[in-house]
Amino acid sequence: MLPLRSPQFAALLAIAALSLSACNTPSDRPQRIEAAVHMADPALLETWRDLIKPGEDERRWESIDWRSSAWDAILEARALDRPLLVWSMNGHPLGFT
């Protein structure tokens, strides 16, 4: 049994709601319910999670010791005689623009 506050339960609920609201005819309701139950199978959810989750080679950027202070980064780059990469963007850091 999935805990009510788990992401898997939320996904199951969303899939079931979308599946049940996808069609207007009541005659295919049993098929929609069966499809929703099949899609919410924990093994299937785990398969999708494993497919979507980035692999180790896609997460190498997380191992970089990023600096949030430009001045500290400049001082460190000078001390180590290394170049400085400045990553700049316009907008919200999570893309909510």
N, C-alpha and C positions, 0 to 999 in steps of 0.2 A: 504494500500500500504506500502510495506517495504522500509525503507530508503536504498539508494544505498550502504551506508557504514556500514550497520548493519551486524552482524554475521549471522543472519537468511538469509539475501539476499545472502551472500557469500555461505552459505550451499545450498541454492536453486540453485544458479548458478552451483556449483560443481555437485550436484545431476543431474541437467538437462544435463550438459556436459557429465558426465559419462554415463547417460542413453542413450543419443543420439549416443555416440560413441561405445556402447557395442555390437552392432550387425552390420553385414556387408550388410544384405539384405534390400533393400529399402521397401519391402512389409510390414515389421513390424514396420516401422517408426511411424505410428499413435499410435500404442500400446505403443511404447517407450515414445512418447511425453505424452500420457495420464498417464503413470506410473510416469514419472518425475513430472508432475503437481500434481498428488496425493501425491507423497512422499514429495513435498515441501509445503504441506498444513500447515499453521501456527499452527494449533491444533496438527498435528502430530509432528512437530518440538518441540513444547512445551512438548508433551508427552515424546519424547526421551530425552529432556533436564532434565525433572523431573526424569526419570529413571537413567540417568547417573550421575546427580548431587549427591555428597555424602550427606548422612543424618547427622543429628546432632551427632549421636553416632559415626559416622565415622570421625568427625571433632574435637573430643575432644583434640587431640594432639595440635590443634591451641591455646587452652586456656593455655598451659604451657608457663610460662614466660621464654623462652629460652635466653641464654646468648651467645653473639657472641665473647666475650673476655674470654679466658680460665682463665686468672689471676683474673679477677673480679669474675668469678664463683667460683674459689678456695677460695678466701677471703670470699665470701658470705656463701659458704658451711661450712667453718670453724666457722664463726660467729654464724651460726644457728645450728651447730652441726648436719649437715645432710650429707648424702652421695652425691657424685658427679657422675653424668652420663656423660661420654664423648662419644659423637656420632661422629665418624670419618669415612671418606670414601676416596676412591681413585678415582680421575677423576673429571670431570666437575660437578658442583652442580645440573645441569639440566639433567645430563645423556648424554651429547653430547661427548662421548668418543669413 
